[in-house]
């Protein structure tokens, strides 16, 4: 069944005319990304040609998607917005709070019991406010969205950085924080800086061991983890149209790992096939009526250098499989070079685990290609030398894969079938022995491989690969194994070689499922009661943040000067901390515990300027707050990369951090800081980072004249009595400055709702 078909028809009814209007305004042919953006302007028909990378623009997204970990805070905020129902179609997906340990039959019931309070809260809030609810076990948010909600030419925001997965069905889908989702669900415009555009031309066709995953692994190696920041990556060319829809989704999904705003592909026959296979014939029929508008103009793709800010070309005929890692998803190594690289760098060659799944690679096609390798291994007398785990992407995928024999094949190879959930990818993995912190290697088909992410062990060297490559390496147990050239010894002592993977893009017998796990909201939720216990350690109603006091900020204590990579995992870890995502005070006890202190190269150990003693970051900050002092956090490049979790902005705000000053920000985190009424600043001269000393007290001057494009001044008061000052930049526009002054965007929404209620 096609959800929200009336909404989709309305989008398509206006799409062509808005694109034509945009062409006239811009004065040239348009990329697909531009068509979708201009077709979703809050003010309707385009009247202005926006400047990429500088103009803030208000958009009207078609829908909102939330996963259970981030939905808690998003909906706690929405409950204060004074709205009786969401203004756009919205969904909640319970996929993050399920720990992988024994297998789905044990893990899922345990999660339902352990997190019953949170699931019941999300279910009741969804029921009250008209939100579709996908139960625990229904599947991973982005796979479920692709199967049920994504549509060509649409615009969606989601409270997860991998919302971008829906670009595989031709959407502009963007990861945001919960406050942004709250705005859109409340019927307000959504603001985004008009993105730059990166074009990736794909020629040739995937073959042999090379998969769609290898395209984005190579792109990540080219652009690095911040090369896509502030840009949409648009894929085109014969190589793009030759790929499956879910393969396109994989590529878009990992666009989050290069910092891209989103990634997308033009509508083509693979998307139509996928829509029809997932019982959305009506959507396909409607898309076909305007299909010329659902891809970039021919002139753009014929001469891309004239239309994109950067162009990359990849020949799929010659593309080699890649393994990316360890500890960062942009360290790209061709499989043929991995053995040498591992030996040179001291990466453990013995592989302990191979893991297939995550929102990036858990489709039917992914499982079928990996199962073809597993089936070969069985028939050729091979066994896995590494432990092996599978997370199907949705109940529909799991049920169909089980019907078609894939799961039995995996089980015959001694694999564990985990729940249809994120599991190890988000750190929800109770891995035996991880607490020993032993140096070891794992390979997985996930998107991220930061230190500690999967199992909490800082010495787990994690490498990202395609599902079929993960299967082959798990069978060999060797990181340096190259299935294109190497042989393995079977149970008869024979040398055997694995053949290239095969698989079906879509199930030949069609998808099947008994219970997909969907719960529709009440038609009238006005009488639905949402209860949050005041003694709960999992959920906590929000108190408004305090508005700006109207003065410059003086006497700020230096909380931490973070050194090197500081992702949202470092700022607000996932894994076992996910249980507190609905309780701001409790989860604030993980604030910045993963960040490396510049002054001692240690994590979670900073100097308390009040006592001179070293202690945990959260405890130190709580001491500053209790004593009435604000503080400042200093960071390095691309600060806040990774997951969209707004907790990384809310925790510092809650504990009394007033400003974050860095060399550069990741897009989502910078926006999250602004939404929560924080100061997010960047060094005008990055060398000034070196001037900040451990015992400094900091003033931020110029806030009484806070204005767009006007730098502020930072004054350092050193312990020896000397002072230094330098300029710091910001990217706040007038509306965002109002958020700062009000103490957060939600305070403005709350005030507007109160005023409306009184009038």
C-alpha positions in Angstrom: 0.0 0.0 0.0 1.2 3.5 -0.7 1.2 5.8 2.3 0.3 9.5 2.0 -0.6 9.2 -1.7 -2.7 12.4 -1.6 0.3 14.3 -0.3 2.5 12.8 -3.0 0.0 13.7 -5.7 -0.1 17.3 -4.4 3.7 17.5 -4.6 3.7 16.2 -8.2 0.8 18.5 -9.2 3.0 21.6 -8.5 6.4 20.1 -9.3 6.6 20.8 -13.0 5.4 24.4 -12.8 7.8 25.2 -10.0 10.7 23.7 -11.9 9.8 25.8 -15.0 9.6 28.9 -12.8 13.0 28.0 -11.3 14.6 27.6 -14.7 13.4 31.1 -15.7 14.6 32.6 -12.4 18.0 30.9 -12.5 18.4 31.4 -16.2 19.9 28.0 -17.1 19.2 24.2 -17.1 18.9 22.7 -13.6 20.4 19.8 -11.7 18.0 17.3 -10.1 19.0 18.7 -6.6 18.1 22.2 -7.7 14.7 21.1 -9.1 13.7 19.4 -5.8 15.0 22.3 -3.7 13.2 25.0 -5.7 10.0 22.9 -5.8 9.9 22.8 -2.0 10.3 26.5 -1.2 8.2 27.6 1.7 6.9 30.6 -0.2 5.8 28.5 -3.2 6.8 29.3 -6.7 10.5 30.3 -7.1 11.1 34.1 -7.4 14.8 34.3 -6.4 18.0 32.6 -7.6 19.7 31.6 -4.5 23.5 31.7 -4.0 25.0 28.3 -3.2 26.8 28.0 0.1 25.7 31.4 1.5 21.9 32.1 1.2 19.7 30.7 4.0 16.4 29.5 2.5 13.1 28.4 4.1 11.8 25.0 2.8 8.6 23.0 3.2 9.6 19.3 3.6 7.0 16.7 2.8 7.6 14.5 5.7 9.6 13.7 8.9 11.1 10.4 10.0 12.5 9.7 13.5 14.2 6.8 15.1 13.5 5.8 18.7 16.7 7.1 20.2 16.4 10.6 18.7 12.6 10.6 18.6 12.4 10.8 22.4 14.0 14.3 22.6 12.3 15.5 19.4 8.8 14.5 20.7 9.5 15.9 24.2 10.2 19.2 22.4 7.1 18.8 20.2 4.9 18.2 23.2 5.8 21.8 24.3 5.0 23.3 20.9 1.3 23.7 21.6 0.2 21.8 18.5 -2.6 19.2 18.6 -1.3 17.2 15.7 1.8 17.0 13.4 1.5 19.3 10.3 3.2 16.8 7.9 3.2 13.0 7.7 5.7 11.8 10.3 6.9 8.4 11.6 8.7 6.9 14.5 10.8 3.7 14.1 12.0 1.6 17.0 15.4 0.3 15.8 18.2 1.7 18.0 17.3 0.4 21.5 17.7 -3.3 20.8 21.0 -4.9 21.9 22.5 -7.6 19.7 23.9 -10.6 21.8 22.3 -14.0 21.4 20.1 -13.6 18.3 16.7 -12.1 17.5 14.6 -14.7 19.3 16.2 -13.7 22.6 17.4 -10.2 22.0 14.1 -8.7 20.8 11.9 -9.9 23.7 14.6 -8.7 26.1 14.6 -5.2 24.5 10.8 -5.0 24.7 11.0 -5.6 28.4 14.1 -3.5 29.1 12.9 -0.4 27.2 9.1 -0.9 27.6 8.8 2.5 29.3 10.4 4.2 26.3 8.5 2.2 23.7 5.2 2.9 25.4 6.0 6.6 25.6 6.8 6.7 21.9 3.7 4.7 21.0 1.4 6.9 23.0 2.9 10.2 21.8 2.7 8.9 18.2 -0.9 7.9 18.8 -1.8 11.3 20.3 -0.2 13.5 17.6 -1.0 11.5 14.4 2.4 9.9 13.9 2.9 6.5 12.3 4.6 4.1 14.7 6.8 1.2 13.7 7.3 -1.3 16.6 10.5 -2.8 17.8 11.5 -5.5 15.3 9.8 -3.8 12.4 13.1 -2.8 11.0 15.8 -0.2 10.6 14.3 3.3 10.0 16.0 4.0 6.6 15.2 0.6 5.1 11.6 0.9 6.3 11.4 4.4 4.9 12.8 3.3 1.5 10.3 0.5 1.4 7.2 2.5 2.4 7.6 6.3 2.3 10.4 7.6 0.0 9.3 8.9 -3.4 11.1 10.5 -6.3 11.3 14.3 -6.1 10.3 14.5 -2.5 11.9 16.3 0.4 12.2 14.7 3.8 14.0 15.5 7.0 14.9 12.9 9.6 16.4 12.9 13.1 19.3 10.6 12.0 22.2 11.5 9.8 21.5 8.5 7.5 18.1 9.9 6.5 20.0 10.6 3.3 19.5 6.9 2.4 16.2 7.9 0.7 18.2 9.6 -2.0 18.3 6.1 -3.5 14.7 6.7 -4.5 15.4 10.2 -5.9 14.6 12.3 -2.8 16.4 15.1 -1.1 16.4 13.6 2.3 18.4 15.4 5.0 19.5 14.5 8.6 18.6 17.1 11.3 18.3 17.5 15.0 15.1 17.0 16.9 14.5 20.8 17.1 14.4 21.0 13.3 12.0 18.1 13.2 9.9 19.8 15.9 9.6 22.9 13.7 8.5 21.0 10.7 6.0 18.9 12.6 4.7 22.1 14.1 4.0 23.5 10.7 6.9 26.0 10.5 9.4 26.5 7.7 12.6 24.6 7.8 15.8 26.6 7.2 18.8 25.4 5.3 21.8 27.2 3.7 21.4 26.6 0.0 23.8 23.7 -0.7 26.7 23.6 -3.1 26.6 20.8 -5.6 29.0 18.0 -6.3 28.4 15.9 -9.3 29.6 12.3 -9.6 29.5 10.9 -13.1 29.4 7.1 -13.1 30.3 5.3 -16.3 30.5 1.5 -17.1 28.7 -1.1 -15.0 29.4 -2.9 -11.7 30.8 -6.4 -12.2 32.4 -9.3 -10.4 33.1 -8.6 -6.8 32.5 -4.9 -7.0 29.3 -3.6 -5.4 27.5 -0.2 -5.0 29.2 0.1 -1.6 32.5 0.3 -3.3 31.4 3.5 -5.1 30.9 5.4 -1.9 33.9 3.9 -0.3 36.0 5.3 -3.2 34.2 8.6 -3.0 34.9 8.8 0.7 38.6 8.3 0.0 38.5 11.1 -2.5 36.5 13.7 -0.6 37.4 12.7 3.0 35.0 13.0 6.0 34.5 16.7 5.5 34.8 17.1 1.7 31.0 17.1 1.1 30.2 19.5 3.9 27.5 22.0 2.8 26.9 20.2 -0.5 24.5 17.8 -2.1 26.2 15.0 -4.1 24.3 14.1 -7.2 25.1 10.9 -9.1 24.4 10.6 -12.8 25.5 8.8 -16.0 25.0 5.3 -17.5 26.6 3.7 -14.5 24.0 5.3 -12.2 21.1 4.1 -14.2 22.5 0.5 -14.4 22.4 0.2 -10.6 19.6 -1.1 -8.4 17.5 1.2 -6.3 18.8 -0.2 -3.0 22.4 0.0 -4.4 21.7 3.7 -4.9 20.4 3.9 -1.4 23.7 2.4 -0.1 25.7 5.1 -1.9 23.5 7.9 -0.6 23.4 6.5 2.9 27.2 6.7 3.3 27.2 10.3 1.9 26.8 11.2 5.6 30.4 10.0 6.1 31.7 12.7 3.8 29.7 15.3 5.5 27.3 15.8 2.6 24.0 17.6 3.2 22.5 14.7 1.2 23.0 12.7 -2.0 20.6 11.7 -4.7 20.0 10.0 -8.0 17.6 10.9 -10.8 14.4 8.8 -11.3 14.9 5.8 -13.5 13.6 2.3 -14.3 15.3 0.8 -11.2 13.3 3.1 -9.0 10.1 2.3 -10.8 10.8 -1.4 -10.4 11.4 -0.9 -6.7 8.3 1.1 -6.2 6.2 -1.6 -7.9 7.9 -4.4 -6.0 7.1 -2.7 -2.7 3.4 -2.3 -3.6 3.5 1.3 -4.6 2.2 1.2 -8.2 0.3 4.4 -7.7 3.4 6.3 -6.8 5.3 4.9 -9.8 2.4 5.9 -12.1 2.4 9.4 -10.7 6.1 9.7 -11.0 6.1 8.5 -14.6 3.7 11.4 -15.5 6.4 14.0 -14.6 9.6 11.9 -15.0 11.4 14.5 -17.1 11.3 16.7 -14.0 12.6 14.0 -11.7 16.2 14.0 -13.0 18.7 16.6 -14.0 18.4 18.4 -17.3 20.2 16.7 -20.2 22.4 19.8 -20.7 23.6 19.5 -17.1 24.8 15.9 -17.4 26.3 16.5 -20.9 28.5 19.3 -19.5 28.6 18.9 -15.7 31.6 21.1 -15.1 29.4 24.1 -16.0 26.7 23.3 -13.5 28.3 21.6 -10.5 30.9 23.1 -8.1 33.0 20.0 -8.3 32.8 16.9 -10.6 34.2 13.5 -9.9 34.1 10.7 -12.5 34.3 7.0 -11.6 34.5 4.1 -14.1 32.5 1.2 -12.7 34.1 -1.2 -15.2 37.5 -0.8 -13.5 36.4 0.0 -10.0 37.9 -2.4 -7.4 36.4 -3.5 -4.1 37.5 -1.4 -1.2 38.0 -1.8 2.6 37.8 1.5 4.5 39.3 2.0 7.9 40.3 1.6 10.6 38.8 4.3 12.9 37.6 6.5 10.1 35.3 5.8 7.1 37.4 7.8 4.6 40.7 5.8 4.8 40.1 3.9 1.6 42.2 0.8 0.6 41.6 -1.3 -2.5 41.2 -5.0 -1.4 44.3 -5.9 -3.5 46.4 -3.6 -1.3 45.0 -4.4 2.1 47.4 -7.1 3.1 50.4 -4.9 2.5 48.8 -1.9 4.2 47.8 -3.9 7.2 51.3 -5.3 7.6 52.8 -1.9 7.2 50.5 -0.2 9.7 50.3 -3.0 12.3 46.6 -3.7 11.7 45.7 -7.1 13.0 45.2 -9.5 10.0 43.2 -12.0 12.0 39.5 -11.1 11.7 37.3 -11.9 14.7 33.9 -10.9 13.4 32.1 -10.3 10.1 28.9 -8.3 10.4 26.3 -7.7 7.7 23.5 -5.3 8.1 22.8 -1.7 9.2 20.8 0.9 7.3 23.5 1.0 4.7 23.4 -2.6 3.6 20.5 -4.7 4.7 18.3 -4.9 1.7 17.1 -8.1 0.0 19.7 -7.7 -2.7 22.5 -7.3 -0.1 21.4 -10.4 1.7 21.0 -12.4 -1.5 24.5 -11.5 -2.7 26.1 -12.3 0.6 24.1 -15.6 0.8 25.5 -16.6 -2.6 29.0 -16.4 -1.1 27.8 -18.3 2.0 26.2 -21.0 -0.2 29.5 -21.4 -2.1 31.4 -21.8 1.0 29.2 -24.6 2.2 29.3 -26.4 -1.2 33.0 -26.1 -1.4 33.7 -27.4 2.1 34.6 -24.1 3.8 33.6 -22.8 7.2 33.9 -19.3 8.6 37.0 -18.6 10.6 35.5 -15.5 12.0 32.2 -15.1 13.9 29.5 -14.1 11.6 26.3 -11.9 12.3 23.4 -10.7 10.1 21.0 -7.9 10.8 18.1 -7.9 8.2 16.9 -4.4 7.4 13.2 -4.9 7.9 10.7 -7.5 8.8 9.6 -7.6 5.1 13.2 -8.2 4.1 13.7 -10.8 6.8 10.5 -12.7 6.1 11.2 -12.7 2.4 14.8 -13.7 2.8 13.7 -16.5 5.2 11.2 -17.8 2.7 13.8 -17.8 0.0 16.3 -19.8 2.1 18.9 -17.1 2.7 18.7 -17.1 6.4 19.1 -20.9 6.6 22.1 -20.6 4.4 23.7 -18.2 6.8 22.7 -20.3 9.8 24.3 -23.4 8.1 27.5 -21.4 8.0 27.1 -20.8 11.8 25.9 -17.2 11.5 23.8 -15.5 14.2 20.7 -13.8 12.9 20.2 -10.7 14.9 17.0 -8.6 15.2 15.9 -6.3 12.3 17.6 -3.4 14.0 20.7 -1.3 14.1 22.5 -3.4 16.7 26.3 -3.3 16.4 26.3 -0.5 13.9 25.0 1.9 16.6 27.0 0.3 19.4 24.2 -1.8 20.6 26.3 -5.0 20.7 26.9 -6.9 23.9 30.1 -8.4 22.5 31.7 -11.0 24.7 35.2 -10.0 25.7 35.0 -6.4 24.5 35.6 -5.2 28.0 39.1 -6.7 27.9 40.0 -4.0 25.3 42.2 -6.4 23.3 43.6 -5.3 20.0 41.5 -7.0 17.3 40.0 -6.6 13.8 36.4 -6.8 12.6 34.9 -6.2 9.2 31.3 -4.9 8.6 29.0 -3.5 6.0 28.1 -0.6 8.2 28.8 3.1 7.6 30.9 4.2 10.5 33.9 2.7 12.2 35.0 5.3 14.8 36.9 4.0 17.8 34.7 2.3 20.4 31.6 2.7 18.1 30.6 -0.9 17.6 31.6 -2.6 20.8 33.0 0.0 23.1 36.6 -1.3 22.7 39.0 1.4 21.7 41.3 -1.3 20.2 38.8 -2.8 17.8 40.1 -2.1 14.3 36.9 -1.9 12.3 36.9 -1.9 8.4 33.9 -1.1 6.2 33.1 -3.2 3.1 30.3 -4.5 1.0 28.2 -7.4 2.4 29.7 -9.9 -0.1 33.2 -8.8 0.8 32.4 -9.1 4.5 31.1 -12.6 3.9 34.3 -13.6 2.0 36.6 -12.2 4.7 34.6 -13.8 7.5 35.0 -17.1 5.8 38.8 -16.6 5.3 39.3 -15.0 8.7 42.0 -12.8 7.2 41.8 -9.1 6.6 44.4 -9.4 3.8 42.3 -12.0 1.9 41.5 -11.0 -1.7 38.7 -13.2 -3.1 39.5 -12.0 -6.6 42.9 -13.8 -6.6 43.3 -15.8 -3.4 42.3 -19.4 -2.6 41.2 -21.1 0.6 41.8 -24.5 2.0 38.7 -26.6 2.4 37.9 -29.5 4.7 39.5 -31.9 2.3 42.7 -29.9 2.2 42.0 -28.7 -1.3 42.6 -25.2 -2.6 39.3 -23.6 -3.6 38.4 -20.2 -4.9 35.2 -18.3 -4.3 33.3 -17.3 -7.4 32.0 -13.7 -7.7 28.7 -13.1 -5.9 25.4 -13.3 -7.6 22.0 -12.1 -6.4 18.6 -10.8 -7.2 17.9 -7.0 -7.2 14.4 -7.9 -6.1 12.8 -11.2 -5.0 11.5 -13.1 -8.1 8.5 -14.3 -6.1 7.8 -10.8 -4.7 8.1 -9.5 -1.2 6.1 -11.1 1.5 5.4 -10.4 5.2 2.8 -11.4 7.8 3.1 -8.5 10.2 5.3 -5.6 9.0 5.1 -4.0 12.5 3.2 -0.8 11.7 0.8 0.9 14.1 -1.5 3.6 12.7 -2.2 6.6 15.0 -5.6 7.3 16.4 -7.9 9.3 14.1 -8.5 11.7 17.1 -5.7 11.6 19.7 -7.1 14.4 21.9 -8.0 12.0 24.6 -4.8 10.0 24.5 -2.8 10.5 27.7 1.0 10.6 27.6 2.5 9.8 31.0 6.1 10.5 32.1 6.9 9.5 35.6 8.7 12.2 37.6 11.0 9.4 39.1 11.9 7.8 35.7 15.6 7.4 34.9 14.8 7.0 31.2 12.4 9.9 30.5 12.4 13.5 31.7 10.1 16.3 30.7 12.0 19.3 29.4 12.4 22.6 31.2 13.0 25.7 29.0 16.6 26.9 28.6 17.3 30.3 30.1 17.3 33.2 27.6 20.5 35.2 27.0 21.1 37.7 29.8 21.7 40.6 27.4 25.4 41.1 28.1 28.8 39.9 26.8 29.9 36.6 28.3 32.8 37.1 30.7 34.8 34.8 33.0 34.1 31.6 31.1 36.1 28.6 32.3 37.9 26.4 29.7 36.2 23.1 30.1 38.2 21.2 27.5 40.4 21.9 24.5 39.6 18.8 22.3 42.4 17.5 20.2 41.9 15.9 16.7 38.7 14.1 15.6 35.8 14.9 17.9 32.6 13.3 16.5 29.2 13.3 18.1 30.2 9.9 19.3 33.0 11.6 21.3 30.6 14.3 22.5 27.7 12.0 23.4 28.4 8.3 23.1 25.8 5.8 22.0 25.9 2.1 22.9 24.8 1.7 26.6 24.1 5.4 26.8 21.2 5.1 24.4 18.9 4.2 27.3 19.1 7.7 28.6 18.2 9.5 25.3 14.9 10.7 26.8 16.4 11.9 30.1 18.6 15.0 29.5 20.2 15.2 32.9 21.2 11.5 33.0 22.6 11.3 29.5 24.6 14.5 30.2 26.8 12.3 32.4 28.4 11.2 29.1 29.2 14.7 27.8 32.5 14.8 26.0 33.9 11.8 27.8 35.3 10.5 24.5 37.1 13.7 23.5 40.9 13.8 23.8 42.1 16.6 26.1 44.8 18.5 24.2 46.8 19.1 27.4 47.2 15.5 28.6 46.2 13.3 25.6 43.6 11.6 27.9 39.9 11.2 27.6 37.5 12.2 30.3 40.2 13.9 32.4 40.2 17.7 32.5 41.5 20.3 35.0 39.0 21.9 37.3 40.1 25.5 37.4 38.3 25.9 40.8 40.3 23.2 42.6 43.3 22.6 40.4 42.4 18.9 40.4 41.8 16.6 37.4 38.5 14.8 37.0 35.8 13.7 34.5 34.4 16.2 32.1 30.8 16.1 33.1 31.6 16.3 36.8 33.9 19.3 36.2 31.2 21.1 34.2 28.6 20.4 36.9 31.0 22.0 39.4 31.3 25.1 37.3 27.6 25.3 36.9 27.0 24.9 40.7 29.5 27.7 41.3 27.8 30.0 38.8 30.4 29.9 36.1 29.8 29.4 32.4 32.3 27.6 30.3 33.6 27.2 26.8 34.6 24.1 24.7 37.4 24.4 22.2 37.6 22.0 19.2 39.5 21.1 16.1 38.5 20.5 12.5 35.0 19.2 11.5 33.9 19.2 15.1 30.7 17.2 15.6 30.9 15.0 12.5 28.9 11.8 12.4 25.5 11.1 13.8 22.9 13.9 13.9 22.3 13.4 17.6 21.2 16.7 19.1 22.1 15.5 22.6 25.7 16.5 21.7 24.4 20.1 21.7 21.7 19.8 24.4 24.0 18.2 27.0 26.6 21.1 27.0 23.6 23.6 27.0 22.0 21.8 30.0 25.2 21.7 32.0 26.1 25.4 31.5 28.5 25.5 28.5 27.9 28.8 26.8 30.0 28.5 23.7 31.8 26.1 21.4 34.8 27.5 19.4 36.3 25.3 16.8 38.4 25.3 13.6 35.4 24.1 11.6 32.0 22.5 12.2 30.1 19.6 10.7 26.8 21.0 9.4 24.2 19.2 11.5 26.0 19.8 14.8 26.5 23.5 14.1 22.7 23.8 13.4 21.9 21.8 16.6 24.0 24.2 18.7 22.2 27.2 17.2 18.8 25.6 17.8 19.5 25.1 21.5 20.6 28.7 22.0 24.3 28.0 22.1 27.1 30.0 20.6 28.9 28.0 17.8 32.0 30.0 16.8 35.0 29.4 14.5 38.5 30.7 14.6 39.0 33.6 12.1 42.7 32.4 12.2 42.9 28.7 12.9 46.4 29.2 14.4 44.7 31.0 17.3 43.7 27.5 18.5 47.3 27.2 19.7 47.0 30.3 21.9 44.5 28.7 24.3 46.1 27.5 27.5 44.8 25.1 30.1 44.2 27.6 32.9 42.6 30.3 30.7 39.5 32.3 31.6 37.7 33.5 28.5 35.5 36.5 27.6 33.4 36.8 24.4 32.8 40.4 23.5 30.5 42.0 20.9 27.3 40.1 21.8 25.4 43.3 22.6 25.8 44.1 18.9 25.5 40.5 17.7 24.7 40.7 14.0 25.1 38.6 10.8 28.6 38.6 9.3 30.0 40.6 12.2 32.8 38.8 14.0 33.0 38.6 17.8 36.1 39.1 19.9 37.6 36.5 22.2 39.8 37.6 25.1 42.0 35.1 26.8 43.0 35.8 30.4 46.1 33.6 31.1 47.0 32.4 34.5 50.2 34.6 34.5 48.1 37.7 34.2 48.7 38.4 30.5 45.9 38.7 28.0 45.4 38.0 24.3 42.5 38.7 22.1 41.5 37.7 18.6 38.5 37.6 16.3 36.1 34.7 16.0 33.6 34.2 13.2 30.0 32.9 13.2 27.4 32.0 10.6 24.3 33.2 12.4 21.6 34.9 10.5 19.0 37.2 12.0 16.6 34.4 12.9 19.3 32.3 14.5 20.4 35.3 16.5 16.8 35.4 17.8 17.2 31.8 18.8 20.3 32.7 20.8 18.6 35.6 22.5 15.5 33.6 23.4 17.5 30.7 24.9 16.7 28.4 22.0 14.3 28.0 19.1 11.8 26.0 21.1 11.3 29.0 23.4 10.1 31.0 20.5 7.7 28.3 19.3 6.4 27.9 22.9 5.8 31.7 23.2 4.0 31.8 19.9 1.7 28.9 20.9 1.0 30.6 24.2 0.2 33.9 22.5 -2.1 32.1 20.0 -3.9 30.3 22.8 -4.6 33.6 24.6 -5.9 35.5 21.5 
